[in-house]
Amino acid sequence: AAAIPNTVKVIGDYAFHSCRSLKKAAFPKGVTTIGDYAFQYCDGLKSLTIPKGVTEIGEYAFGYCNGLKSVTFQKGFTAIGENAFSCCDNLKKVTLPKSITEIGVRAFSNCKSLTDIALPKGVTKIGSGAFAACRSLKKVTIPDAVTAIEENTFADCTGLTSVKIGSG
């Protein structure tokens, strides 16, 4: 486990990049930012809770974390960065808070094990390719606040059987 002191507010770019044996990341209450590529290729991470206070995650922050099976975001989180969880082969469960408004470009692309995701009503933007090649994804409900579905958002989602599009 990475023991991060309570005084740390920012986990910078590449901070734990390629720490393949890292099994747990316990974030102190004061952390507000998780930088680009911060935990990319950390295959030992199995589950992850993004703490209250963190509002955004940088690009590829957890990309290619192939051991990651579940991610939970706490209240107050607003935006998932570009490719933040792309190519997390075993990611099955993602719990998003009501506060989230934006899912970045290719945020969950190539998450082959992701079966369903509940997009909260506050989501207004879903980036292009956000769920591309999520072949286990079975159902999606697009919230009313979303006014555009970008190109390739659900490209190559061969398991997708149900899509409900909101009134926006």
N, C-alpha and C positions, 0 to 999 in steps of 0.2 A: 504494500500500500504506500502511496505517496502521502507523507505527512506534511501537509501544507500549513504553515503557521497562520493564525487568525489575522495577522497584520497584512497579509497579501490581499491586494484588491484586483490585480490583473494577472492572469496566467498568459504569458506572452506567446508570440508566434514561435512554433517549434519547441516549446518548453519540454514536452515529454515525447516528442516525435520518435517513433520506432522503439519505444520501450516495450518490447514484445512480452516481457514477463510481468509487467505491471498488471495486478489482478483487481485492484480497487483504487478508485480516485475519490477521496473524501474531501470535498471542497469546504473551506471555512465559510462562515456566514458573510464575511465581508467581500467575497469575490463578486465582481460585477461584470467582468469580461473574460471570455475564453477566446484566445487569439487564433489566428489562422494556423492550421496544421499542428495545433497544440498537442493532440493525442493521436495523430494519424499513425496507422500501423501498430497500435497498441492492442495486439491480438488477445492478450490475457484478460482484458476487461470483459466481464460477462453481463453486468447490468450497470446502469448509470442513472443517477438522479441529479438533474441540473438544479442547483439550489435557488431558493427565492433570492432575489437580488440580481441574479444574472438575467439580463434582458436580451442579449444577443450572443450568438456563437459565430465565430469566424469561419471562413471557407476551409473546407477539408478538415475541420477541427477534429472530427472523429472518423474521417474517411478511412476505409480499408481496415476497420477494426473487426476482423472476421469472427472473433469470439463473442462479440456483443449480441445479446439476445433481447434486451429490453431497455427502453429509455423512457424516463418520466421527467417531465418539465414541471416546475413549480409555478404557482401563481405569480404574475408579473412579467413573465417571459413574453417577448413580442415578436422576435424575428429569428428564423433559422437561416444561417448563411449559405452561400453557394457551395454545393457539394459537401455540406457539413457531415452527412452520414452516408455518402455514396459508397457503394461497393462493400457494405457491411453484410456479407453473405448470409449470416444467421440471425439478423435482426428480425424478430417476429412481432414485437409489441411496442407501439409508440403511444404514449399518453400525453396529449397536448392540453395545455391549460386554456381557459376561456379568454385569457388576455392576448393570445397569439393573433397577430394580424397578417404576417407574411411568412411564406414558405419559399425559400430561395431557389434559384435555378439549380436543377439536378440535385436538390437537397437529399433525396432518398433514392436516387437512381441506382439501379442494379442491386437493390436490396431484395434478393431472390426469395427470401423466406417471409417477407412482410405479407400478411394475409388480409388485414383490413386496417383502416385508419379512420378515426373519427375527427373530422375537421370542424372545429368549433365555429359558432355563428359569427364570431368577430373576424374570421379570416377574410381578407379583401384581395389578397394577391397570392397566386400560386405561380411560381416561376416556370419557365419552359423546361421540359424534361424532368420536372420535380419527382415524378414517380416512374420514369421511363425504365423499362425492363424489370419491373417488379412483377415477375411472372406468377407469383402466388397470390397477388392481390385479387380479391374476389369481388368486393363491393366498395363503392365510394359514394358519398353524398357531398355535393358541392354546396356550400352555404349560400344563402341569398345575397350576402354582401359581395360575393365574387362577381365581377362584371365581365371578365374575360378569362378564357381558358387558353393559355399560351400554347405555342406549337410544341409538339412532342411531349406534352405533359404526361400522357399515359401511353406513349408509344411502346409497343412490344410487351404490353401487359396481357399476355396470352390467356391468363386465368380469369380475367375480369368478366363477370357475368351480370353485374348490376351497377348502373350509374344513375344517380338522382341528381338532377341539376336544379339549383335554386332559382328563384324568380329574378335575381339580379342580372 
